Amino acid sequence: EMQLVESGGGLVKPGESLRLSCAASGLTFSSFAMVWVRQAPGGGLQTVSSMSSSGSYIFYADSVKGRFTISRDNAKNSLYLQMNSLRAEDTGVYYCATVTGLGWLDPWGQGTLITVSS
Amino acid sequence: EIVLTQSPGTLSLSLGDRATLSCRASQNVLSNYLAWYQQKPGQAPRLLIYGASSRATGVPDRFSGSGSGTDFTLSIARLEPEDFAVYFCQHYSASPYTFGQGTKLEIK
């Protein structure tokens, strides 16, 4: 069974940093592009960052460019998101997901909650 | 960037009814690269439909997707209790892949 498990969320103050991890199992991790999607309170979904299977193509939403860094370790079947200079508007649940086929997302992890508040 | 607008925001229906959810794109979605997801409270989104009309593994056949270009529809025939949830559309025809704002399907 394909499974993704996120970790690293928590409560932080504005300006602080966090590193999220996503551990994959049951799939050939190195074959898939991966994505971080966040869901702000109130429900909308936003693609925050994505990385191709080899790591050669990276996307960042404008709102996180220069503050967030995506990376992956195919040997460890893991995806990461280093989040610096966190802001209140970064608050939400962060999901990692596998980019399957031509671009749909399946499966998704269970999510990890980030709360940025003073 | 393609903007996806879902309607209605909330849909109130009864068990056994048919639900029709709309997703309209601001630009043509190439090759019908559109997916639908279901999200229940406290859970991650779950893939239902990809390629506008192909059901994901394990998705009941009462769920169907249709449409092309800029107008897409998710239909749910014969609503069952577990179908009441929030539904999102997502395109993957060009970066960035964006989502609609969601339609909440609630029991009337």
Boltz contact constraints between the chains, C-beta under 6 A:
constraints:
  - contact:
      token1: [A, 43]
      token2: [B, 102]
      max_distance: 6.0
  - contact:
      token1: [A, 44]
      token2: [B, 101]
      max_distance: 6.0
  - contact:
      token1: [A, 45]
      token2: [B, 88]
      max_distance: 6.0
  - contact:
      token1: [A, 45]
      token2: [B, 99]
      max_distance: 6.0
  - contact:
      token1: [A, 47]
      token2: [B, 96]
      max_distance: 6.0
  - contact:
      token1: [A, 47]
      token2: [B, 97]
      max_distance: 6.0
  - contact:
      token1: [A, 59]
      token2: [B, 95]
      max_distance: 6.0
  - contact:
      token1: [A, 95]
      token2: [B, 44]
      max_distance: 6.0
  - contact:
      token1: [A, 103]
      token2: [B, 33]
      max_distance: 6.0
  - contact:
      token1: [A, 103]
      token2: [B, 92]
      max_distance: 6.0
  - contact:
      token1: [A, 104]
      token2: [B, 35]
      max_distance: 6.0
  - contact:
      token1: [A, 104]
      token2: [B, 47]
      max_distance: 6.0
  - contact:
      token1: [A, 104]
      token2: [B, 50]
      max_distance: 6.0
  - contact:
      token1: [A, 106]
      token2: [B, 47]
      max_distance: 6.0
  - contact:
      token1: [A, 108]
      token2: [B, 44]
      max_distance: 6.0
  - contact:
      token1: [A, 108]
      token2: [B, 45]
      max_distance: 6.0
  - contact:
      token1: [A, 110]
      token2: [B, 44]
      max_distance: 6.0
  - contact:
      token1: [A, 111]
      token2: [B, 44]
      max_distance: 6.0
